[in-house]
């Protein structure tokens, strides 16, 4: 966990993360995150899609395919975020042939895709449901926003909590 907070040490005017988070919380996270993090992440992902399926099933009209796209893009962002190993982002080696820069660029693109899915969900909510007086219910728009939020929360939790598999030669976080 210390590696996660080492990135803040380069900022002389920043408050160290150790002062912001209680040591007991950090210790609990280190003990329980590996065990419960992937399960909670999967529950968040399933809950996000459950909201969307419920909204589509309860809708009195057929939901257009365009309104499915924010959830699909958020799922793509989940895959993109978790395609990066955390060890590729932690240490900079000037002789690594660009792995450090490629990893950071891929993570940046992943975050752009994830924020695009949030913007798409808000656009669907406002453009098709909230500002349209002809629509009988706004539940599909709200469920789409819940879906995207839960999927992206799942992506971040899984990226932080994942551990290597037993057949992996890597002993740190982030490898499968």
Backbone as numpy.savetxt, mean C-alpha at the origin, in Angstrom:
# Nx Ny Nz CAx CAy CAz Cx Cy Cz
14.53 -3.18 12.74 13.70 -2.00 12.74 14.58 -0.76 12.74
15.78 -0.87 13.27 16.66 0.29 13.31 17.03 0.76 11.92
17.11 -0.17 10.97 17.44 0.22 9.60 16.36 1.11 9.00
15.13 0.88 9.44 14.02 1.68 8.94 14.17 3.14 9.36
14.69 3.38 10.55 14.81 4.73 11.06 16.16 5.35 10.78
17.13 4.59 10.26 18.44 5.14 9.95 18.38 6.16 8.82
17.37 6.09 7.99 17.27 7.04 6.88 17.00 8.45 7.39
16.45 8.59 8.60 16.18 9.91 9.16 17.42 10.53 9.79
18.46 9.74 10.02 19.63 10.26 10.73 20.43 11.23 9.87
20.24 11.25 8.57 20.97 12.16 7.71 20.45 13.59 7.76
19.33 13.78 8.38 18.73 15.11 8.47 19.06 15.72 9.82
19.91 16.76 9.86 20.31 17.31 11.15 19.19 18.06 11.88
18.20 18.56 11.16 17.12 19.33 11.78 15.87 18.50 12.06
15.91 17.22 11.72 14.74 16.36 11.91 14.71 15.79 13.32
13.52 15.49 13.79 13.34 14.83 15.08 13.56 13.34 14.85
14.40 12.69 15.64 14.62 11.25 15.47 13.33 10.47 15.72
13.11 9.45 14.93 11.89 8.66 15.04 11.81 7.94 16.37
12.95 7.66 16.99 12.94 6.99 18.29 12.27 7.85 19.35
12.29 9.17 19.19 11.64 10.06 20.15 10.14 10.16 19.90
9.70 9.88 18.70 8.29 10.00 18.35 7.49 8.74 18.66
8.15 7.59 18.66 7.47 6.32 18.86 8.00 5.69 20.13
7.11 5.22 20.95 7.49 4.61 22.22 8.32 3.34 21.99
9.36 3.11 22.80 10.15 1.88 22.65 9.33 0.61 22.84
8.32 0.67 23.70 7.48 -0.52 23.89 6.67 -0.83 22.62
6.25 0.22 21.90 5.52 0.02 20.65 6.46 -0.58 19.59
7.69 -0.07 19.52 8.67 -0.62 18.58 8.99 -2.07 18.88
9.14 -2.40 20.16 9.44 -3.78 20.54 8.26 -4.70 20.19
7.03 -4.25 20.47 5.86 -5.04 20.13 5.77 -5.26 18.62
6.06 -4.19 17.85 6.02 -4.30 16.39 7.03 -5.32 15.89
8.26 -5.27 16.43 9.30 -6.20 16.00 8.92 -7.64 16.31
8.24 -7.86 17.43 7.87 -9.22 17.81 6.67 -9.74 17.03
5.69 -8.91 16.81 4.41 -9.37 16.26 4.21 -9.09 14.78
4.98 -8.19 14.19 4.74 -7.81 12.79 4.97 -8.97 11.84
6.00 -9.75 12.08 6.29 -10.87 11.20 5.20 -11.93 11.27
4.61 -12.08 12.44 3.59 -13.11 12.60 2.22 -12.68 12.08
1.82 -11.45 12.38 0.46 -11.02 12.07 0.35 -10.06 10.90
1.43 -9.45 10.48 1.39 -8.45 9.42 0.83 -8.97 8.10
1.35 -10.08 7.56 0.81 -10.57 6.29 -0.66 -10.98 6.37
-1.08 -11.53 7.51 -2.48 -11.91 7.66 -3.40 -10.71 7.69
-3.00 -9.68 8.44 -3.79 -8.45 8.50 -3.81 -7.77 7.14
-2.68 -7.82 6.45 -2.61 -7.25 5.11 -3.57 -7.95 4.15
-3.61 -9.27 4.21 -4.53 -10.02 3.38 -5.98 -9.73 3.72
-6.26 -9.55 5.01 -7.62 -9.21 5.42 -8.03 -7.83 4.91
-7.10 -6.89 4.94 -7.39 -5.56 4.39 -7.67 -5.64 2.89
-6.85 -6.41 2.17 -7.05 -6.56 0.73 -8.41 -7.20 0.43
-8.71 -8.28 1.14 -10.01 -8.94 0.94 -11.17 -8.05 1.32
-10.99 -7.27 2.40 -12.05 -6.35 2.81 -12.29 -5.26 1.78
-11.21 -4.80 1.16 -11.36 -3.79 0.12 -12.18 -4.30 -1.06
-11.85 -5.49 -1.52 -12.62 -6.05 -2.64 -14.02 -6.45 -2.20
-14.18 -6.82 -0.93 -15.52 -7.15 -0.43 -16.43 -5.92 -0.50
-15.91 -4.75 -0.10 -16.71 -3.53 -0.19 -17.18 -3.31 -1.62
-16.28 -3.51 -2.59 -16.63 -3.24 -3.98 -17.64 -4.25 -4.51
-17.45 -5.51 -4.20 -18.40 -6.54 -4.65 -19.77 -6.32 -4.03
-19.79 -5.93 -2.76 -21.06 -5.63 -2.10 -21.77 -4.46 -2.77
-21.00 -3.43 -3.11 -21.61 -2.27 -3.76 -22.15 -2.62 -5.14
-21.43 -3.44 -5.88 -21.90 -3.83 -7.21 -23.12 -4.73 -7.12
-23.16 -5.60 -6.12 -24.31 -6.49 -5.96 -25.54 -5.73 -5.46
-25.35 -4.73 -4.63 -26.48 -3.99 -4.06 -26.96 -2.85 -4.96
-26.22 -2.54 -6.01 -26.59 -1.43 -6.87 -27.82 -1.79 -7.69
-28.71 -0.81 -7.83 -29.93 -1.03 -8.61 -29.68 -0.95 -10.10
-28.57 -0.33 -10.48 -28.19 -0.24 -11.89 -26.86 -0.95 -12.08
-26.57 -1.25 -13.33 -25.30 -1.91 -13.63 -24.16 -0.89 -13.50
-23.11 -1.30 -12.78 -21.96 -0.42 -12.57 -21.08 -0.51 -13.82
-20.77 0.61 -14.47 -19.92 0.57 -15.67 -18.51 0.09 -15.35
-17.87 -0.51 -16.34 -16.53 -1.06 -16.15 -15.50 0.01 -15.79
-15.71 1.22 -16.24 -14.78 2.31 -15.95 -14.65 2.52 -14.44
-15.71 2.25 -13.71 -15.68 2.43 -12.26 -14.96 1.29 -11.55
-14.66 0.21 -12.24 -13.86 -0.87 -11.68 -12.37 -0.54 -11.74
-11.97 0.37 -12.60 -10.56 0.63 -12.85 -9.76 1.12 -11.64
-10.28 1.99 -10.76 -9.47 2.37 -9.60 -9.06 1.19 -8.73
-9.93 0.23 -8.52 -9.58 -0.95 -7.72 -8.58 -1.83 -8.42
-8.71 -1.96 -9.73 -7.76 -2.76 -10.50 -6.39 -2.09 -10.49
-6.36 -0.77 -10.64 -5.09 -0.04 -10.62 -4.47 -0.10 -9.22
-5.28 -0.04 -8.16 -4.76 -0.16 -6.80 -4.15 -1.55 -6.56
-4.77 -2.58 -7.12 -4.20 -3.92 -7.01 -2.89 -4.01 -7.76
-2.81 -3.39 -8.92 -1.55 -3.33 -9.66 -0.49 -2.59 -8.86
-0.87 -1.50 -8.19 0.08 -0.75 -7.35 0.56 -1.60 -6.18
-0.31 -2.43 -5.61 0.10 -3.35 -4.54 1.19 -4.28 -5.03
1.02 -4.82 -6.21 2.02 -5.73 -6.78 3.31 -4.98 -7.07
3.19 -3.77 -7.59 4.39 -2.99 -7.92 5.18 -2.62 -6.67
4.49 -2.19 -5.61 5.16 -1.80 -4.38 5.89 -2.99 -3.77
5.27 -4.14 -3.80 5.86 -5.31 -3.15 6.83 -6.06 -4.05
7.09 -5.55 -5.24 8.12 -6.14 -6.11 9.51 -5.65 -5.74
9.60 -4.66 -4.88 10.89 -4.09 -4.46 11.31 -4.74 -3.15
12.57 -5.14 -3.09 13.14 -5.64 -1.84 13.65 -4.44 -1.05
13.41 -4.46 0.25 13.81 -3.32 1.08 15.31 -3.16 1.17
16.06 -4.23 1.03 17.52 -4.10 1.11 18.08 -3.32 -0.07
17.37 -3.29 -1.19 17.82 -2.51 -2.34 17.71 -1.01 -2.09
16.89 -0.61 -1.12 16.68 0.81 -0.84 17.51 1.30 0.34
18.07 0.39 1.13 18.72 0.79 2.37 20.16 1.24 2.20
20.91 0.59 1.36 22.32 0.91 1.25 22.64 1.36 -0.16
23.41 2.42 -0.24 23.84 2.93 -1.53 25.26 2.47 -1.79
25.46 1.83 -2.91 26.79 1.40 -3.33 27.07 2.06 -4.67
28.13 2.84 -4.78 28.38 3.53 -6.05 28.72 2.59 -7.20
28.99 1.32 -6.91 29.36 0.36 -7.95 28.28 -0.70 -8.16
27.03 -0.37 -7.89 25.96 -1.37 -7.99 25.28 -1.39 -9.35
25.78 -0.68 -10.32 25.26 -0.66 -11.69 23.82 -0.14 -11.76
23.47 0.79 -10.90 22.18 1.46 -10.98 21.04 0.77 -10.27
21.28 -0.27 -9.48 20.19 -0.96 -8.80 19.48 -0.02 -7.83
20.25 0.77 -7.10 19.70 1.71 -6.14 18.75 2.69 -6.83
19.19 3.27 -7.93 18.36 4.24 -8.64 17.14 3.59 -9.29
17.32 2.41 -9.86 16.18 1.72 -10.47 15.14 1.36 -9.42
15.60 0.91 -8.25 14.66 0.55 -7.20 13.88 1.75 -6.70
14.57 2.85 -6.50 13.89 4.07 -6.05 12.93 4.59 -7.11
13.33 4.52 -8.36 12.45 4.97 -9.45 11.21 4.08 -9.54
11.40 2.76 -9.42 10.25 1.84 -9.47 9.30 2.10 -8.30
9.85 2.35 -7.12 9.00 2.64 -5.97 8.26 3.97 -6.17
8.92 4.95 -6.76 8.27 6.23 -7.06 7.11 6.03 -8.04
7.36 5.26 -9.10 6.30 4.98 -10.07 5.15 4.22 -9.40
5.48 3.31 -8.51 4.45 2.56 -7.78 3.56 3.49 -6.96
4.19 4.46 -6.29 3.41 5.42 -5.52 2.58 6.33 -6.43
3.10 6.69 -7.56 2.32 7.50 -8.52 1.09 6.72 -8.98
1.27 5.44 -9.27 0.14 4.59 -9.69 -0.88 4.48 -8.56
-0.40 4.32 -7.32 -1.33 4.18 -6.21 -2.11 5.48 -5.97
-1.44 6.62 -6.06 -2.17 7.88 -5.90 -3.11 8.13 -7.07
-2.77 7.65 -8.24 -3.68 7.76 -9.39 -4.96 6.95 -9.13
-4.83 5.81 -8.47 -6.03 5.02 -8.15 -6.90 5.74 -7.13
-6.28 6.42 -6.17 -7.06 7.21 -5.20 -7.79 8.35 -5.91
-7.08 9.04 -6.80 -7.70 10.12 -7.56 -8.84 9.58 -8.41
-8.65 8.42 -9.02 -9.71 7.81 -9.82 -10.93 7.47 -8.98
-10.71 6.95 -7.77 -11.83 6.62 -6.90 -12.59 7.87 -6.46
-11.87 8.93 -6.16 -12.53 10.20 -5.79 -13.29 10.76 -6.98
-12.70 10.65 -8.17 -13.38 11.13 -9.38 -14.68 10.36 -9.62
-14.64 9.04 -9.43 -15.85 8.23 -9.61 -16.89 8.64 -8.57
-16.47 8.81 -7.32 -17.41 9.19 -6.27 -18.05 10.55 -6.56
-17.24 11.54 -6.90 -17.80 12.87 -7.13 -18.50 12.98 -8.47
-17.88 12.49 -9.52 -18.43 12.69 -10.86 -19.67 11.87 -11.17
-19.73 10.67 -10.64 -20.84 9.78 -11.01 -21.90 9.65 -9.93
-21.56 9.92 -8.67 -22.51 9.64 -7.59 -22.86 10.87 -6.76
-21.89 11.52 -6.17 -22.18 12.59 -5.21 -22.79 13.83 -5.86
-22.30 14.19 -7.03 -22.78 15.40 -7.69 -23.86 15.13 -8.73
-24.32 13.92 -8.84 -25.34 13.55 -9.82 -26.65 13.29 -9.07
-27.65 14.17 -9.21 -28.91 13.98 -8.47 -29.77 12.84 -8.99
-29.47 12.31 -10.18 -30.29 11.24 -10.75 -29.96 9.87 -10.19
-28.85 9.73 -9.51 -28.42 8.43 -8.99 -29.11 8.18 -7.65
-29.75 7.00 -7.48 -30.50 6.76 -6.24 -29.61 6.55 -5.01
-28.40 6.05 -5.16 -27.53 5.80 -4.02 -26.08 6.12 -4.38
-25.31 6.56 -3.39 -23.90 6.87 -3.61 -23.01 5.74 -3.09
-23.59 4.63 -2.65 -22.81 3.55 -2.06 -21.72 3.00 -2.98
-21.92 2.80 -4.27 -20.81 2.32 -5.10 -19.62 3.28 -5.14
-19.86 4.56 -5.09 -18.77 5.53 -5.07 -18.00 5.49 -3.76
-18.73 5.41 -2.66 -18.08 5.33 -1.34 -17.34 4.01 -1.21
-17.93 2.92 -1.68 -17.28 1.62 -1.59 -16.01 1.58 -2.44
-16.01 2.25 -3.58 -14.81 2.32 -4.39 -13.68 3.04 -3.68
-14.01 4.10 -2.96 -13.00 4.82 -2.19 -12.50 3.96 -1.02
-13.41 3.26 -0.33 -12.99 2.33 0.72 -12.09 1.24 0.15
-12.46 0.72 -1.02 -11.70 -0.35 -1.66 -10.26 0.08 -1.91
-10.09 1.22 -2.54 -8.76 1.69 -2.89 -7.94 1.97 -1.62
-8.56 2.58 -0.63 -7.86 2.89 0.61 -7.40 1.61 1.31
-8.26 0.62 1.40 -7.88 -0.62 2.06 -6.82 -1.40 1.28
-6.90 -1.40 -0.03 -5.89 -2.10 -0.83 -4.53 -1.44 -0.68
-4.48 -0.13 -0.70 -3.19 0.56 -0.56 -2.66 0.44 0.86
-3.52 0.44 1.86 -3.08 0.16 3.23 -2.52 -1.24 3.34
-3.13 -2.18 2.66 -2.65 -3.55 2.63 -1.28 -3.63 1.98
-1.08 -2.89 0.91 0.22 -2.91 0.22 1.33 -2.39 1.12
1.07 -1.29 1.80 2.11 -0.72 2.67 2.38 -1.61 3.88
1.33 -2.17 4.48 1.53 -3.05 5.62 2.29 -4.30 5.23
1.97 -4.87 4.08 2.68 -6.07 3.65 4.13 -5.75 3.31
4.41 -4.61 2.73 5.78 -4.24 2.41 6.62 -4.07 3.67
6.03 -3.53 4.72 6.75 -3.33 5.97 6.90 -4.64 6.74
5.89 -5.51 6.69 5.87 -6.67 7.58 6.36 -7.97 6.95
6.61 -8.00 5.67 6.96 -9.28 5.06 8.35 -9.75 5.48
8.51 -11.05 5.49 9.76 -11.68 5.90 10.23 -12.63 4.81
11.49 -12.99 4.81 11.98 -13.92 3.79 11.47 -15.34 4.03
11.40 -16.11 2.96 11.01 -17.50 3.09 12.17 -18.31 3.64
11.89 -19.53 4.06 12.93 -20.36 4.67 13.98 -20.79 3.65
13.61 -20.89 2.38 14.59 -21.29 1.37 15.37 -20.11 0.80
15.09 -18.90 1.25 15.81 -17.73 0.79 17.15 -17.62 1.52
18.18 -17.20 0.81 19.49 -17.03 1.43 19.61 -15.66 2.08
18.64 -14.79 1.87 18.69 -13.45 2.43 18.09 -13.48 3.83
18.74 -12.86 4.81 18.28 -12.96 6.18 17.53 -11.72 6.67
17.40 -10.68 5.87 16.72 -9.46 6.29 15.29 -9.43 5.80
14.66 -8.27 5.94 13.29 -8.09 5.47 13.25 -7.96 3.96
12.12 -8.29 3.38 11.85 -7.91 2.02 12.14 -8.91 0.94
12.68 -10.06 1.22 12.92 -11.05 0.17 11.91 -12.18 0.33
11.63 -12.84 -0.74 10.70 -13.97 -0.68 11.44 -15.26 -0.87
